[in-house]
Amino acid sequence: MHDGLEVPPKTDTLIVCVGASAGGLEAFRDLFARLSDNEHLALVLVQHLDPDHRSVVQELLSKRTSTPVQTAEDGMKVLPGNIYLIPPGASMSIANGKLMLEEFTSPRGQRRPIDTFLKSLAEDAGPNSIAIILSGTGSDGSMGVKAVKEAGGLVIVQDPSEAAYDGMPRNAIASGAVDLTLTIEDMAEVLRDYKSRRNGIEPFIDNEHEFVGRVFKHVRFHTGQDFTQYKLSTLMRRLTLRMAALGQISPADYLERLIQDRGEAFKLQQDVLINVTRFFRDEDAFKTLQKDIIPQILNDRGRDETVRIWVPGCSTGEEAYTIGMLVAEGVAQSSNEPDVTIFGTDIDEDALQMARQGHYPNHIVEHIPEDLLQRYFAPTADGFNVGKKLRSLVRFSNQSLIKDPPFSKLDLISCRNVLIYFEKALQEHALNIFHYALKPDGFLFLGTSENPQATHSGFMEVSATDHIYRRDQNPSQPLNLPLGPFGGDRLPATLSNDRERTMKRSVDAVRDAILERHGLPFIVTSGTGLVSHISPGAEKFIKLRSGDMQT
């Protein structure tokens, strides 16, 4: 699903980071020529600059805009109505609304100044952050836009067909965190609208619950995904962001767009799911998993046994593959070699497709230990592919925690930073599923802000710091799985018995048609062996004797 945490802003200023590399200077000039000095945006330009040459960016931009342009200094406060430039040879970040400069610690070929600044901006400004990626080669910025997206900010990328060099825009788009892909001409207008309207819909809404309910009813109709029991605050933030990005302020107009444009429902769904994750996220927690938990799972597990692990909300697969590497390492160090199966599931088919492809950009080298990278990945021209050994351990499929049956007899469930977006009732539902799916004494690995003991008594704390828990020995409660997209306990009260029977007959008819057209031939018999149904095509494989069939 997703692996993001919306961050409360430490500053009220709307801060825009504009990142570029090769071919970016002209894009800079075009953008700022279209922004007037009364926009009152704080703009920070982060560019790949040669540390041995004087930058002429300040001089060139000053000719195109009346907004004050200044080269950043350590400790400089970021104020609206100003443009700040990264100085040559420096790594820049932001903390408490102030720019922080330091020398690079990595060699020139491995420096990612745009990612560095965007990550700090997301942490500092949260939903008040905006990331814009312009022309450039390579993939700098593709990690930073994810951080901005998960913090509730806005991400805009220059249309690759317009960019002088399309590497950075294309890699940012491939991250799945981009809200809008625009030409330079359109960016200035969107920034103006976003600034004036991002908080502008709330005065026009009489009832947040009613508006959110109507919006996500249409999302459910178009996508089949039910967000009814997600936290209202999360849905409202994402909805407000989406409307602001579109320049819309009227709830009625947005509802009309949802009704008329099926694609908008999927875009809003993507905003809610926030497919943001990475390898070995919260490194210390994974160290605990590797050192203390996986050895317990593998202990005395023979060749004819299977280790079963589930990663619900797996997004683009990084967490499932991370656990796969750690388990493979544990198996290699043990005397036994049990089979290992890791199930990665999500409701976002686009994210699952990326997970199945198993191709990741070059910047994963910053998160995966070098020895593991060499053992489990194969380098390509533009990144790394998951190797056959690791790929064979992980299976990805579309599965919803809300309505689909879970896996069973599991040794470990890793579901990190998913429950925080659920209302209490849905959290309880998910934890009941986890308790049912885990073996007695199986392990549950949660995110940094999640604790099952607050809503479920069936889990014992193993590591409070790393949010690892263990299932108790008590029998699980029967699962009350929802029946369909509305949820089993949320079928409309006006649905009559006759309509229920009609719907059931319709579903049965569709099922039978699919089975008869695409399924294998089959015969249905009673418990006593009495034939009650023969499918089309089955007559080719059987021969019935003459006489009384009841004897």
HELIX and SHEET records of a PDB file:
HELIX    1   1 GLY A   24  ARG A   34  1                                  11    
HELIX    2   2 VAL A   57  SER A   62  1                                   6    
HELIX    3   3 ARG A  108  GLN A  110  5                                   3    
HELIX    4   4 PRO A  113  ALA A  125  1                                  13    
HELIX    5   5 GLY A  126  ASN A  128  5                                   3    
HELIX    6   6 SER A  142  GLU A  150  1                                   9    
HELIX    7   7 GLY A  167  ALA A  174  1                                   8    
HELIX    8   8 ILE A  184  ARG A  197  1                                  14    
HELIX    9   9 GLU A  202  PHE A  204  5                                   3    
HELIX   10  10 GLU A  208  THR A  223  1                                  16    
HELIX   11  11 LEU A  232  LEU A  246  1                                  15    
HELIX   12  12 PRO A  251  GLN A  260  1                                  10    
HELIX   13  13 ARG A  262  LEU A  273  1                                  12    
HELIX   14  14 GLU A  283  THR A  288  1                                   6    
HELIX   15  15 LEU A  289  ILE A  293  3                                   5    
HELIX   16  16 ILE A  294  LEU A  298  1                                   5    
HELIX   17  17 GLU A  318  GLN A  333  1                                  16    
HELIX   18  18 GLU A  349  GLN A  357  1                                   9    
HELIX   19  19 ASN A  362  GLU A  366  5                                   5    
HELIX   20  20 GLU A  370  TYR A  376  1                                   7    
HELIX   21  21 LYS A  388  ARG A  391  1                                   4    
HELIX   22  22 LEU A  419  TYR A  421  5                                   3    
HELIX   23  23 LYS A  424  ALA A  437  1                                  14    
HELIX   24  24 PRO A  452  ALA A  454  5                                   3    
HELIX   25  25 GLY A  488  ARG A  490  5                                   3    
HELIX   26  26 ASN A  497  HIS A  518  1                                  22    
HELIX   27  27 ALA A  538  LYS A  540  5                                   3    
SHEET    1   A 7 VAL A  69  THR A  71  0                                        
SHEET    2   A 7 ASN A  82  LEU A  85  1                                        
SHEET    3   A 7 ALA A  42  GLN A  47  1                                        
SHEET    4   A 7 ILE A  15  ALA A  20  1                                        
SHEET    5   A 7 SER A 129  ILE A 133  1                                        
SHEET    6   A 7 LEU A 154  GLN A 158  1                                        
SHEET    7   A 7 LEU A 180  LEU A 182  1                                        
SHEET    1   B 2 ALA A  90  ALA A  95  0                                        
SHEET    2   B 2 LYS A  98  GLU A 103 -1                                        
SHEET    1   C 7 VAL A 394  ASN A 398  0                                        
SHEET    2   C 7 ASP A 339  ASP A 346  1                                        
SHEET    3   C 7 THR A 306  PRO A 312  1                                        
SHEET    4   C 7 LEU A 410  CYS A 415  1                                        
SHEET    5   C 7 LEU A 438  LEU A 446  1                                        
SHEET    6   C 7 ILE A 468  ARG A 471 -1                                        
SHEET    7   C 7 PHE A 459  SER A 463 -1                                        
SHEET    1   D 3 HIS A 359  TYR A 360  0                                        
SHEET    2   D 3 GLY A 383  VAL A 386 -1                                        
SHEET    3   D 3 PHE A 377  THR A 380 -1                                        
SHEET    1   E 2 ILE A 523  THR A 525  0                                        
SHEET    2   E 2 VAL A 531  ILE A 534 -1                                        
END                                                                             
